[in-house]
């Protein structure tokens, strides 16, 4: 097994290579505006550090969100292109699940919440029983509207740290890690657990929309 994992659903552009047992190499950079510029160099970097080549890959793992429209598509399109060229499968995973899996490294085992920044004073979030078990579907809400649902339990992710009045026990990890995503995927493959389709999980409409009362000025 040799998995290339990537996620661009958050400000973190993150890539990792996993052999089914451990992470061979990883690259992480937080830059919300340069997903398209940073992703392929990160892929080159992890392959070079591990001394492996693209034709050795047995699968691609990609975070499907939730996340902003443009950044999220960078990772999904890149994963699909690699999979098509190499003839390997693409395994989709909820981005929040990757953060939840990484929470165990911070010593979080019991019930907790994962929250990422959804902008517009909202968060993408879900509740977890443990780092491998999500209890709720991913959702997008204003923090104040979910205060009762997240009260009294730890929370991880940049969204939780942005709103400490609601997520009163915010902890790391703050950003997504492809290494954690790959580790979770390796466990799921070994157990025969199904993955999500590699399709974007937006949860809301994109920011860019056709204006209302749009006037056509081209000749008919």
N, C-alpha and C positions, 0 to 999 in steps of 0.2 A: 504494500500500500504506500502510495506517495500522494498526499493531498496538498493542493495549493489553495489556501483560504484567503479571502479578501472581503473587505467591507468598507463602503463609502457612504453609509447611511447617516453618519454623524460627522462632526468636524474632523474626526480622526480618519486619515487614510492609512489603513492597516493591512498588512500582508504577512502570511506565515506559511512555512512549509512543514508538513507533519508526516512522519513515516508510519503512523499507526500506533506507535509506542510513545514517541516524544516529539517535541518541536525541534526541528533541525536548524531553523533560522527564522527570524522575524524582523519586520521593519514597521515602525509606527511614526507618523508625523501628523500633528494637529494643525490643520489649515483649511478652514471651511470654504475657501474660494479657489483652491487649486487641485481639486480631486483629479481632474483630467490630466494635469501636468505631472502629478506625483505618483500616480498608481503604477504605470508601466516601469518607471525606474525602480520602484520598490520591488516589483516582481523580479526584475533583473538582479537586484541586490541580494534577495534571499536565495535565489538559485545559485548565484556565484558563491555566496558564503557557505552554502551546503555542498557545493561541488556537484550539483545535479543539473539536469537539462530538462527542457519542457517535454521532450518525448518520453521521459520516464514517468510522467504523471499518470496516475490511475483515476483521478477525479478532481473536480473543482468544487470548492465550498464557497458559498457567497451569502452575505447577509442581505436579506430581502426587505429590511426596514422593520418598523416604520421609519420614514425619514423624508427630508425635503425632496422635491421632484428631481432637480438637476443632479445633485450629488449622488443620490441613490441610483440613478440610471447609469452613472459612470461604471460602478462596480458590476452591475448586472449585465450590461452590454459587453464589458470586457470578459466576464466569466463565460458568457454565451459564445463569444468569438473564439476564445481558447478551446472550449469544449468542442465546438464545431470543427476547428482545424485539427485537433488531436484525436477526435473520435472517442472522447471520454465523457462520462455523465457530469451534470451539474447538480449539486445538492444544495437546496435552499434552506436557510435557517433564519428564524426571527432574530433580528439584531439584539433585541432585549434579552433573548436567551443566552447570547454570548456573554453579555455583561453579567447575567445571573450565574453562569458557570464560573466566571472569573471571581465571583464574590467569595467562593470557598477559599481562595488564596488569602483573602482578608479575614478569614476566620468566621465568616457568616454561614451558618448552617440551617438555622431555623427559619420561620416565616420572615419574609422581607419584601420590599418593593424595589423595582428597577424603574428609573425615570430618566429620560433623555430630553434635551432641550428641543422643543417643537417650534420655537419662536412664537411671535404673537402673544406672548405671556401665557403660553400653554406648554404642556409636557406630553410626550409619548410615554406611556407607563403600563405596567402589569404587575400583578402580585404573584409571589412564588412561595411554595411550601418549603422548597429547598433548592439548591443550585441547579437541579435537573428537572424540576417539576413546576411548570407554570400553572397557576390556578385560574387565571382570567385571560380573556383575549386581550391583545394589545389594543390600547385606546388612546385618544387624544382629548385632553381636558384642561381647563384652567385649574391650577393647584387648589385654589380655595374650594372648588366644587367637589373635590375628592378627599378633602381633609379627614372626614370621618372614616374613610376606607383605608387610609394609610397611617392613621394615628397609632402611636405606641410600638411601631416596629421599625427596624433598621431600613435604610434606603440607600441604594447605590446609583451612580450615574451623575452626569453633569446636571441634569434636570433637577435632581434632588438637592444638589448643593446650591443651586440658584435660588431655591425657595425654602430656606431653613425654618421659616415660621410654620410651614406645613409639614415638611419632612424634617422632623425635629432630631432625628438620629441619622443624619446623612453621613455616609462613609465612602471610601474608595471601593472598587476602582471608579475613576471618574469617566474615563473614555473607553470606547470599544477596543477589543484586542482580537485580532485574527488568530492569534495563538490559542486563545480560549475557544474561539469558534471552531477551530480545527480539532482541538482536543475533544470537544463535545461531539463533533461529527464522527470522529474515529470511534468513539464509544457507541454511537448510534449505528454505524455500519457493522460493527462487531455483533451488535444485538439484533440486527435486522429491523431496526426502528425506521419507519418511513420519514421522509423529509418533506418540506414544503416545496411546491413548484417554484422555479426561479423566476418569479414574477414580482414586480414591485408592490409593496404594501404601503400605500399612500395615506389612507385613512381620511384624507380631505383633498379638496380640489387644489390644483397648483396655483401659485400666486399670480402668474401671468394668465390673463383671461382676455377674451375679446370684449371691448367696451360695449356697454348697452347703447342702443340706438345708433349702432355703427352705420356710417353713411358710405355707401359704395360710390367711388369717384372714377372708377375705370369705365371705359365704354362698354356697352352691352352688345 
